[in-house]
Amino acid sequence: MTASGRPQPAPTCSSTRSLAGAPGQKWFQLPRSSLHHQERRPTRLAATPGDGLGLVESDPQLEPFSDHLRYRFDQYRRVKADIEQAEGSLAKFAKGYEIFGFSRDGTATVYREWAPTAKAVHLIGDFNCWSWNTPLERGHYGVWSVRLPDGNDGVPAVPHGSRVKVRLTLHDGSAVDRVPAWARLAQAPFGQMGAKFDGVHWAPPEHERYSWRCERPPRPDSLRIYEAHVGMSSEEEKVASYAEFSANVLPRIKAAGYTAVQLMAVQEHAYYASFGYHVTNPFAPASRSGNPEELKALVDTAHGMGLVVLLDVVHSHISSNTDDGLAGFDIGQSAEDGYFLTGEAGYHSQWDSRLFNYRSWEVLRYLLSNLRWWLEEYRFDGFRFDGVTSMLYHHHGINRSFSGGYGDYFGPDSNVDAAVYLMLANDLVHEVVPGAITIAEDVSGMPGLGRPVAEGGVGFDFRLAMGLPDFWVRLLKERRDEHWSMSELVGVLCNRRYTEQSVGYVESHDQALVGDQTLAWRLMGTEMYDNMSSLQAASPVVARGCAMHCMIRALTAAIGGDAWLGFMGNEFGHPEWLDFPREGNGWSHSYCRRQWSLADAGHLRYGQLAAFERALWALEDQHSFLAAAHQIAHADDERQVL
């Protein structure tokens, strides 16, 4: 099976044998890649010699697809060589934020924007009373720029905090106002859901900038990821701030035994209910929760606790919202002159979003610079790349069932341009921050996604084991737990590509959303309202539900992957579901918060579930089962012992 839980032709177990004289009992011994044994993972090479067919050496069943793998690797080398020749290095190419948007040149403010098909471009905003009197001059390759000297008093022409937009004049004479593509902050009027956004020139004076105190912590040997959303992290019915998350939630994450926090919905998104996945302004942190300096303080506070911080980055698509985001720069041009593909190729029908042209030079600069920006300006320690399946295939995985046959992954449906971008992205991230962590959210199970680029892989450190939550949902729906097969549990939880590391999990934010159910809710349902007090005997449903909640999470952590992920609040069985404020629910935050008091109340069983989670990770600290080099599982189907 693939990481998605679907069959694949190549067996990966080193040995499977039955114990003589013990009918129905099976022992499974499986090799396992490990964070403790980094030498088992091939070293990332600064240069990438060879033909990129190292994947075939490790998996001979890829031999029929060697031409495709060779072509993909050749495209990667060609693009990287072109970048190095033109820009000096991949890392230098990825500093576009020093050129585009706002920058300083001595005693002047410089603004640049790429808009090759615009007839004219003007910078408008508070600084010039939103007038037409600041035109930009067109330069090479469709880059427009203007240099604005400081005033006689030394005050910049565009002061810190100024609201700004860029006005694009089209060839028919009409004009549209857009938020700058490289905006470092975008804001709507405070407290108004659905209001339009302006760009904000964020350039605080030195004394107002955040002063970093803590070094990045080392990459953890045991990677336990706490998936969190800052805005919904308060118990109050409101959007929580970065400062509140730092003070109130980070200590909980540390105390729960996690070693990493993965922040969702950090890139600015005009539509709050999109859970952060309809990004409008990729370089800007979500302004509902505070300003850029406050986000830096959050990351620094986490580092001080020894937690690495991962960003849930969205480079698979962009919100189609033209008023508030990057999509506004699509003014009818060709794919070569814009950020997006054209026609059906540039539109995701299920997400109602725009799709990047990964072949474009300026798109590569924009996206790679975006990664470096978050690594260096905010000191994130890596990324969870969202929507990788959509990137890897021209069909985006829509209405496709991946059988596990290798022909599903390598052929005409494969988007080589996107794969090359991801290879470059992994190169860049690990060059800028050698200990960085990259995780692919891919449901297809493409072989090589988690292998080094030098071998012809895509270069991710981990892939999400996305089939495991689906497996648990299906099992809970279809069979009573007394009828579960222990051998089946071991087979599914252990069936993955052992040359690639995976993140095991039972549930993420997906299972918590309205329309789905968390593990605790599936196990106990409405009995969680009235029967979670430990001052009275637990009902049979709650007693068994709490036990199964603990055991399912422990079993998945033990043999389901090389790292772990849990979503905020699910460790203590947070009841009900998530529903963001929207017009359909009267813009209510009632279901868009975390009821931490349930876990804190000494008489409620929520606290007992949280205590089990802490004990589980204390056991991991002592025995390192999560990141062990080998694992052994004993399944007795007759007695139902595992």
PyMOL commands that set and color helices and strands:
alter all, ss='L'
color gray80, all
select helices_A, chain A and resi 38-40+54-58+60-87+90-93+96-98+126-128+140-142+206-208+242-255+272-274+287-289+292-304+326-329+335-337+343-346+361-376+388-392+406-408+416-432+453-455+467-478+481-483+486-494+509-512+519-524+527-530+540-559+570-572+583-585+596-600+605-623
alter helices_A, ss='H'
color red, helices_A
select strands_A, chain A and resi 15-18+25-31+101-105+108-114+120-125+137-138+143-149+163-169+175-178+186-187+198-200+224-229+260-264+267-268+281-285+308-313+318-319+347-348+353-354+382-385+437-440+462-464+502-504+563-567+630-636
alter strands_A, ss='S'
color yellow, strands_A
deselect
rebuild
show_as cartoon
